[in-house]
């Protein structure tokens, strides 16, 4: 069984390049750097972003757990340019991540994301719509709207400290009117990481007939 993980915001790829001659003017990027950043920001995820290799070099020494070390280790491990770009998009604020698996589900992309240096929750999922928008199914937080949901409120009344603990697990799919599709994911609610589940938060991710993401909402579990 694979380890689990959480979400993170996507970032553009940053590449270190050696400069010769005059440095660029303040506030300006070299032309090739700007073009690379623009290309990476437009990267459309596919099975080309997948990599699953050795990161032992990033677990020790001065370069441990840095974006540059991840990039270099992926290059040494034969990762494609798209895989490295996706990893740099996923990695920020000292947290590293990369895509380890990809599959298509009825016109949608489903990416498995690895967070190799987390103590817990090392795996997550991104849904990718037809426009390339990436939706992190572990990004759900108990805001005021969710807390007001009757099913969630009933759980929180009995367990005020309960909070979602990633990773979310796929709970199936169903068709929507007009040719759309709904994907369901369930996240356990617990009082602490090692505590037993006190409930589940089931969220529906809706896509239209063209597989463009149109929204998400909490939905009750189907009757047993």
N, C-alpha and C positions, 0 to 999 in steps of 0.2 A: 504494500500500500504506500502511495506517495505521501510525503508530508504536505501540510496544508499551508495556505497563506492569505494575505490581505491585499488591499488595494493601494494604488498610488496614482498621483497625477501624471499625465504624459508630458515629456519635455522634448525639445528639439535636440538633435545630436550635436555635441560639441567635440570637435577634433582639434588636437594640438598640431600645428604646422610650423615647420622651421621657416624662418624668414631670412631673406638675404637682401642686401642693399638698404634703401631707405625704408624706415618703418612707415606704416600707414598713418594718415593724419588722424588726430584725436577724434574719436566719435565715429570713425569709419572703419569698416571691415575690409580686408583684402578682397578683391573681386571673387577669387576662387572660393574663399571661405564663405562669403555671402551666398554664392550659388549653391554650395554644398548644404548650408543650413536650410535654404529654401527647398531644395530637393528633399531633404530629410523630413521637413515639416509636412510635405505632401505625400509621404510614404504611405502606400496602401498596404495594409497587412494582408498576408497570405501565408501559405505553407513555407514561403521563402524566409520568414522571420524566425523560424524554429531553430533552436540550437540546444544541445544537451551534452556538455563536456566537462572538463576538469577545471576546477577553480582553486585547487590547492595553493597555487602561487599567490592568491589573494587572501590567504588565511594567516599570513605571517609577514613580519618585517615592516618596513616603513610604508610600503605601498598597499598594505592590507586593506581590504574593503573600501576601495576607491573606484570611482567611475573609470578612471584611466586604467587601473589594473584590470577591471572587468573587460574593458575594450581590448586590451592587449592579450588577455587570456583567451578571449573569444577568437581573436585573429589567429593566435597560435594554435587554437583548437579547430581551425578550419571553418569558422562561422562565415556565413555570407555577409555581404555589405548590408543587406536588408535586416538580417538578424542583429547585427551590431547596432544599426540605427534604431531599431525597435527597443533594444536594451537600454540605450542612452535616453530614449524618450521616457521609458518607465522609471529610470533611476534618478532620484533627487534627494536632496537633504541628507546625504550620507547613506541612503537606503538603496541597495542594488536589486535589480530584477531583470529577468529576461524571459523570453517565451520558449517553453519546452514542448508544446504540442499545439496542433491546429486541426480543426475539422470543420466541415460545412454542415449546416443544419437548415435545410429548406431555404436556401438562399442567404443565410446568415453565417458569418464566421464566428467560431468559438475558439478562443485562445486560452491555453493554460499558462499561467505566469508563475515563475519560481522566484521566491525571495530567499536567496541562499544563506543570508547571514542573520535572519531573525531567530530569536529563541523559540518562538511559537508561530503558528499560522504561516507556514512557508509556501502555501500554494493558493492561488486565486484564479478567477476567471474574468475574461473580458469578452463581451458580446460585441461584434463588429457589424454594423449595418451596411446597406448597399452604398451609402455615401462615405464610408470609411470611419464614421463616428464610433468611438470605443466606449462601451458602458461597463463600468466596474460593478459587478453584482455584490461586492463586499463593501461598497461605499455607503450602505444604508445606515442612517443614524436615527436615534429616537428623538426626533424633533417634536414640536408641539402638535403638528398635524398627525404624526403617527401615534403619539400618546393619546390623542383623542379618539382614535379608532376603537370601537367597542371591544373587539377581541383583544387588542393589545392592552387596553385600559384594564380589562379584567385580570390579565396576568400581572400587570404592574401594581394593581391594588393589593394583590396577595404577595407580590415580590417587588417591593419598591426599588431595590438595587439591581434588578435584572437589566441586562444590556445585551445587544447582539454580539455573538462571538463567531467570527469567520473561521472557516470558509463556508460560503453558501453552497448548498447542494442542489443540483438540478432536480426538479419535481415534475418534469414533463412539459408538454406543449399542447396547445389547443388552437383551432382555427378561429379567426375573427371575421365578422361580417365584411364583405367586400374583398375577400382574398387575403386579409391580413393574418398574422400569426401572433400568438401570445406564448412566451416562454416563462415558466415558473421556477423560482429558486427559493429555497427555504434556509433560513439561518437560525440556529438555536439561540434561545435566550437563557442566560445563566446569571447567577449572583456573583460568580467569580470564575476564573479560567478553569480551575479544577473542580468546580461545583457541578452537580447534575443539572441537566436541562430542566427548566421550569415551563417551557413553552417553545413555540416556533413562530418566527416571523416569515410569512409567505408573501413574496412580492412578485407581481406580474410585470413583465417587460413586453410592451406592445409594439408591433411593427406593422406598417401598412402593406398593401399588396405589392408595392415596389421595394419592400423590405427597408424602408426608412423608419428609424426609431421615432415613435410618436408619444411615448410617455410610460410611466410606471405607477403602480398603485399597490397598496396592500390588499390582498384578497384572502378570504377565509379558506381553511383547508376543506377539501371535499369530505362529506360525511363518510365515516368508516363503514 
